[in-house]
Amino acid sequence: MFKGLIAYLDSIKRRDPAPRSRWEILLYPGLLAVGMHRIAHWLFEADLFFLARFVNHLARWLTGIDIHPGARIGRHLFIDHGFTVIGETAEIGDNVTIYQCVTLGGTDPANGIAGKRHPTLSDDVIVGSGAQILGPVTVHPRARIGANAVVTKDVPEGAVMVGIPARSTLVDATEYAREFVPYGTCHETFDPATQKLELLQCQLEQLQKQLAALMAEKGGDRAATRTDAPRRKGGGTAD
């Protein structure tokens, strides 16, 4: 158990350059919230729902992080800062990083039957601050969710998602991934809408150049016609 805690603290230190020692990490609200969730989840699995909820509310009061006791969380989850909400049927894999003000939200069951309503985050996912992942979608391994993105569909492995609704930047996470990626930001990547506008602008410039060339060619033909006209007229008079 002690070795597991040390490994957990070291995994957080690799993802956060701020702490000077493991002792500082022990004061992180995210660490306390995850630790208390382990207790709440154990009580929830034992059908001690009131006690599970009590631990959940206590953790929320202490940390500002609300993790439903029913949520399933893997190893080495790092919640940086706080004000995060994780729903009942959410599932989180190993080595996931979640920054502040993130919601793993659910959808109301249309048929009145409770089921899988919350997202599934696979291993090594990074969720930027303010992002909302809604419904029973799956974020596949190594994906990055940009700050303030709203995800409502499955995210492919290694994809980088930005915008509302979130769209892939068509850049794989391995092309820019570094040891520390703050707030799930995308290094030198652009919003898909911006990329489309730039492509349209390039196409418009090419069309303008082609039109100018055609106009210049047509203008040259007209000038040649005007030059030849007097010669044809003069030639007819001489005959």
C-alpha positions as CSV (number, residue, x, y, z in Angstrom):
1,M,0.0,0.0,0.0
2,F,2.8,2.4,0.9
3,K,4.6,1.6,-2.4
4,G,1.4,2.2,-4.3
5,L,1.0,5.6,-2.7
6,I,4.5,6.6,-3.6
7,A,4.0,5.5,-7.2
8,Y,0.8,7.6,-7.2
9,L,2.5,10.7,-5.9
10,D,5.4,10.3,-8.3
11,S,2.9,10.0,-11.2
12,I,1.4,13.3,-10.2
13,K,4.8,14.9,-9.9
14,R,5.6,13.9,-13.4
15,R,2.5,15.6,-14.7
16,D,2.7,18.7,-12.5
17,P,6.0,20.8,-12.2
18,A,4.7,22.8,-9.3
19,P,5.3,20.6,-6.2
20,R,8.9,20.5,-4.8
21,S,8.3,17.3,-2.9
22,R,5.8,14.5,-2.3
23,W,4.7,16.1,0.9
24,E,3.1,19.0,-1.0
25,I,1.2,16.7,-3.2
26,L,-0.4,15.1,-0.1
27,L,-2.2,18.5,0.4
28,Y,-3.7,18.5,-3.1
29,P,-7.5,18.5,-3.0
30,G,-7.6,16.1,-6.0
31,L,-5.6,13.6,-4.0
32,L,-8.0,13.8,-1.0
33,A,-11.0,13.6,-3.2
34,V,-9.9,10.5,-5.0
35,G,-8.8,8.9,-1.7
36,M,-12.2,9.6,-0.1
37,H,-13.9,8.3,-3.3
38,R,-12.2,4.9,-2.8
39,I,-13.9,4.7,0.6
40,A,-17.3,5.9,-0.8
41,H,-17.1,3.5,-3.7
42,W,-16.4,0.6,-1.4
43,L,-19.4,1.5,0.7
44,F,-21.5,1.9,-2.5
45,E,-20.5,-1.6,-3.7
46,A,-21.5,-2.9,-0.3
47,D,-25.0,-1.3,-0.7
48,L,-24.4,1.1,2.1
49,F,-25.7,3.9,0.0
50,F,-26.3,6.5,2.8
51,L,-22.8,6.1,4.2
52,A,-21.4,6.3,0.7
53,R,-23.3,9.5,0.0
54,F,-22.2,10.9,3.4
55,V,-18.5,10.4,2.5
56,N,-19.2,11.8,-1.0
57,H,-20.7,15.0,0.5
58,L,-17.9,15.4,3.0
59,A,-15.3,15.1,0.2
60,R,-17.2,17.7,-1.9
61,W,-17.3,20.1,1.1
62,L,-13.6,19.6,1.8
63,T,-12.3,19.7,-1.8
64,G,-14.9,21.2,-4.1
65,I,-14.7,18.0,-6.2
66,D,-17.9,15.9,-6.6
67,I,-17.3,12.3,-7.5
68,H,-20.4,10.1,-7.3
69,P,-19.7,7.0,-5.2
70,G,-20.8,4.7,-8.1
71,A,-18.1,6.1,-10.5
72,R,-15.3,3.6,-11.4
73,I,-11.8,5.1,-11.3
74,G,-8.6,3.4,-12.3
75,R,-5.0,4.0,-11.1
76,H,-3.3,7.3,-10.8
77,L,-6.1,9.7,-11.6
78,F,-4.8,13.3,-11.2
79,I,-7.4,16.0,-10.7
80,D,-5.6,19.3,-10.7
81,H,-7.2,22.0,-8.6
82,G,-10.9,21.2,-8.3
83,F,-14.5,22.1,-9.0
84,T,-14.9,18.9,-11.1
85,V,-18.0,16.8,-11.3
86,I,-17.9,13.1,-12.2
87,G,-21.2,11.2,-12.6
88,E,-22.4,7.9,-11.3
89,T,-21.8,5.7,-14.3
90,A,-18.6,7.4,-15.4
91,E,-15.6,5.1,-15.9
92,I,-12.0,6.4,-15.8
93,G,-8.9,4.4,-16.8
94,D,-5.3,4.6,-15.7
95,N,-3.1,7.7,-15.7
96,V,-5.9,10.1,-16.6
97,T,-5.4,13.8,-16.0
98,I,-8.4,16.1,-15.4
99,Y,-8.0,19.9,-14.9
100,Q,-10.3,22.2,-13.1
101,C,-14.0,22.9,-13.8
102,V,-14.5,19.7,-15.8
103,T,-17.8,17.9,-16.0
104,L,-18.2,14.2,-16.9
105,G,-22.0,14.6,-17.2
106,G,-24.9,12.3,-18.0
107,T,-28.1,12.3,-20.0
108,D,-31.6,11.7,-18.7
109,P,-32.7,8.2,-19.7
110,A,-35.5,8.8,-22.2
111,N,-37.2,5.5,-21.3
112,G,-37.0,6.0,-17.6
113,I,-34.5,3.1,-17.2
114,A,-31.3,4.1,-15.6
115,G,-28.2,2.8,-17.4
116,K,-24.9,4.0,-18.8
117,R,-25.4,7.7,-18.8
118,H,-21.9,9.1,-18.3
119,P,-18.6,9.1,-20.2
120,T,-15.8,6.5,-20.3
121,L,-12.3,7.9,-20.3
122,S,-9.6,5.4,-21.4
123,D,-6.0,5.3,-20.3
124,D,-3.7,8.3,-20.6
125,V,-6.5,10.8,-21.5
126,I,-6.0,14.5,-20.7
127,V,-9.1,16.7,-20.2
128,G,-8.5,20.5,-20.3
129,S,-10.0,23.0,-17.9
130,G,-13.7,23.8,-18.4
131,A,-14.3,20.9,-20.7
132,Q,-17.7,19.1,-20.7
133,I,-17.9,15.5,-21.7
134,L,-21.6,14.6,-21.9
135,G,-23.4,11.3,-22.2
136,P,-22.3,7.7,-22.6
137,V,-19.5,8.5,-25.0
138,T,-16.0,6.9,-25.0
139,V,-12.8,8.8,-25.1
140,H,-10.2,6.4,-26.4
141,P,-6.6,6.1,-25.1
142,R,-4.2,9.1,-25.3
143,A,-6.9,11.5,-26.5
144,R,-6.7,15.2,-25.5
145,I,-9.7,17.3,-24.8
146,G,-9.0,21.0,-25.2
147,A,-10.0,23.6,-22.7
148,N,-13.8,24.5,-22.8
149,A,-14.5,21.8,-25.4
150,V,-17.9,20.2,-25.3
151,V,-17.7,16.5,-26.3
152,T,-20.9,14.7,-27.2
153,K,-19.5,11.9,-29.5
154,D,-16.9,9.2,-29.2
155,V,-13.3,10.4,-29.5
156,P,-10.8,8.3,-31.5
157,E,-7.6,7.1,-30.0
158,G,-4.9,9.9,-29.9
159,A,-7.3,12.5,-31.2
160,V,-7.1,16.2,-30.2
161,M,-10.5,17.7,-29.7
162,V,-11.4,21.4,-29.6
163,G,-14.4,23.6,-30.0
164,I,-18.2,23.5,-29.3
165,P,-19.2,20.9,-30.3
166,A,-15.8,19.4,-30.1
167,R,-14.1,18.4,-33.4
168,S,-10.8,16.7,-34.1
169,T,-7.9,18.9,-35.1
170,L,-6.6,16.1,-37.3
171,V,-3.4,16.1,-35.4
172,D,-2.5,13.0,-33.4
173,A,-1.5,13.5,-29.8
174,T,1.9,11.8,-30.4
175,E,2.9,14.6,-32.7
176,Y,3.1,17.2,-30.0
177,A,2.9,15.3,-26.7
178,R,5.5,16.3,-24.1
179,E,6.2,15.3,-20.6
180,F,3.9,18.1,-19.3
181,V,0.9,19.3,-21.3
182,P,-0.7,22.1,-19.2
183,Y,-4.5,22.2,-19.2
184,G,-4.8,19.8,-22.2
185,T,-3.8,22.6,-24.6
186,C,-2.8,21.9,-28.2
187,H,0.7,23.0,-29.1
188,E,0.7,24.7,-32.5
189,T,-2.6,23.3,-33.6
190,F,-5.7,25.1,-34.9
191,D,-9.4,24.8,-34.7
192,P,-10.9,22.8,-37.6
193,A,-13.2,25.7,-38.5
194,T,-10.1,28.0,-38.8
195,Q,-8.4,25.4,-41.0
196,K,-11.4,25.2,-43.3
197,L,-11.5,29.0,-43.6
198,E,-7.8,29.1,-44.5
199,L,-8.3,26.4,-47.2
200,L,-11.2,28.3,-48.6
201,Q,-9.1,31.5,-48.6
202,C,-6.3,29.7,-50.5
203,Q,-8.8,28.4,-53.1
204,L,-10.3,31.8,-53.5
205,E,-6.9,33.4,-54.1
206,Q,-6.1,30.7,-56.7
207,L,-9.5,31.3,-58.5
208,Q,-8.8,35.1,-58.5
209,K,-5.4,34.5,-60.1
210,Q,-6.9,32.2,-62.7
211,L,-9.7,34.8,-63.4
212,A,-7.1,37.6,-63.8
213,A,-5.1,35.5,-66.2
214,L,-8.2,34.7,-68.3
215,M,-9.2,38.4,-68.3
216,A,-5.7,39.4,-69.4
217,E,-5.7,36.8,-72.2
218,K,-9.1,37.9,-73.4
219,G,-8.0,41.6,-73.3
220,G,-5.0,40.7,-75.5
221,D,-7.2,39.0,-78.0
222,R,-9.4,42.1,-78.3
223,A,-6.4,44.4,-78.8
224,A,-5.1,42.1,-81.6
225,T,-8.5,42.2,-83.3
226,R,-8.6,46.0,-83.2
227,T,-5.1,46.1,-84.7
228,D,-6.0,43.8,-87.6
229,A,-9.3,45.5,-88.5
230,P,-7.8,48.6,-90.3
231,R,-5.5,46.4,-92.3
232,R,-8.3,44.3,-93.7
233,K,-10.3,47.4,-94.6
234,G,-7.3,49.1,-96.3
235,G,-6.5,46.0,-98.2
236,G,-10.1,45.9,-99.7
237,T,-9.9,49.6,-100.9
238,A,-6.6,48.9,-102.7
239,D,-8.2,46.1,-104.7
